[in-house]
Amino acid sequence: MNLLGCTALYRPSWSTSTLAPRGVGAGWVNPAPAGVSNRLPPHGGNLSQEAQRLGMQPSQLLDASASLVPFRPPRALRRALASAIQGQALRDYPDRSQADLRSAIASWHGLDPEQVLGGNGAAELFTWAARDATAAGLSVLPQPGFADYSRALACWGGAIKQQPLPLEWGDGWPQPFPLAALSEASDVIWITNPHNPTGQLWSRASLEPLLAQYELVICDEAFLPLVPGGEDQSLLPLVADHPNLVVIRSLTKLFAIAGLRLGYAVAAPDRLQRWHGWRDPWPVNGLAIAAGVAVMNDPVGLQRWQGRVQQWVQQEGTWFRAQLDAIPGVKPYPSAANYLLIQGEQSLLELREQLAQQGVLLRDCRSFQCLGECWLRIGLQDRRGNQRILRALQRAQANRAWSRATSF
Ligand SMILES: Cc1ncc(COP(=O)(O)O)c(C=O)c1O
């Protein structure tokens, strides 16, 4: 099924409606990529801004606009943070070499520590990947895709070619990457596996040939550890033999530590040394290092945690999609990841606002190219959270015409 037909992109209703953020900090809404109005929220997870707009406390909101594991971070991580606070981590400068963190991550993946570089979340590392990408030439960005790559490329004036992704959800995962045989020449390709916002999981076999076609391949595996069977599709085992490959991972999703911030890049040592020389001296703070070392140095605990997370994605994802399927007016799409897209035949902005008024935040998809106001992305929650989303949808449906006017 090809879904690129939805053309309702950036319609002006936003600028005239009550949806526009207001109050303190409205000018500081996340900067949007070029061509996207700054009044749109290009990223989910704007909890405090949304709470202020809605006149609620952040704790009253269920934030399904971001896609984080809904469990508390593992006990080992919380303990490590507490003991780091009791100890010297607040007072001392963090270890600039990140020696313990890099060796813990390397040993989990069976890599050399020189191939690993910690970052202030994956997002910070995209900035340095983008600097290399800009030097290499033209970057292909599959769309709809994660907007932060454009932000990172814009830092360096990087040239971008937006490449529409044929949105097709086949039967089961993984799927072959559909842009493997692009006819026009370009230098760099940015891959997201699983893809955001669509939740498609690409097969390693279909990604591998890209390494011979592009000067630089940047693969964002932020959500891969959450996906059942996802690790089998990782490009990490290919890094040693491919100096033109960069794999970027995030621990903020897996351990629900988006406020702490931790990610890492895996690539050729000389590339990472270059990045290390460019960035500010202490991009990863001492608490994040302590937390990362604790979880990555505990392979048994990590395996157990990953198993728990993947089981949740498998079970809850299947259940939630089936429930959404029964709601008239929206069509949920399959996803290998902990988020999924829903589509309406008409704009879903009003629905989104009705849910927000009930304290449930869904992701506005207008900042994703090739999507628009007919689409929303929902981050998977635990059963109670998912039931709250479903109840809010049912209430909104009982109120409004948007559901009656559609044939889904
Ligand atoms: C595909 C993808 N990669 C990376 C990130 C950013 O990860 P981090 O929080 O570690 O910076 C996000 C955040 O939403 C994302 O969706």
PDBQT file of the ligand as one rigid body, heavy atoms in Angstrom, charges set to zero:
ROOT
HETATM    1  C1  LIG A 501      15.426   7.982  15.166  1.00  0.00    +0.000 C 
HETATM    2  C2  LIG A 501      15.981   8.761  16.332  1.00  0.00    +0.000 A 
HETATM    3  N1  LIG A 501      17.297   8.792  16.512  1.00  0.00    +0.000 NA
HETATM    4  C3  LIG A 501      17.838   9.478  17.539  1.00  0.00    +0.000 A 
HETATM    5  C4  LIG A 501      17.053  10.187  18.414  1.00  0.00    +0.000 A 
HETATM    6  C5  LIG A 501      17.693  11.006  19.506  1.00  0.00    +0.000 C 
HETATM    7  O1  LIG A 501      18.203  10.193  20.518  1.00  0.00    +0.000 OA
HETATM    8  P1  LIG A 501      18.814  10.846  21.805  1.00  0.00    +0.000 P 
HETATM    9  O2  LIG A 501      17.727  11.165  22.748  1.00  0.00    +0.000 OA
HETATM   10  O3  LIG A 501      19.753   9.796  22.345  1.00  0.00    +0.000 OA
HETATM   11  O4  LIG A 501      19.563  12.066  21.395  1.00  0.00    +0.000 OA
HETATM   12  C6  LIG A 501      15.676  10.170  18.261  1.00  0.00    +0.000 A 
HETATM   13  C7  LIG A 501      14.820  10.914  19.200  1.00  0.00    +0.000 C 
HETATM   14  O5  LIG A 501      13.639  11.010  19.051  1.00  0.00    +0.000 OA
HETATM   15  C8  LIG A 501      15.129   9.441  17.192  1.00  0.00    +0.000 A 
HETATM   16  O6  LIG A 501      13.806   9.406  16.986  1.00  0.00    +0.000 OA
ENDROOT
TORSDOF 0
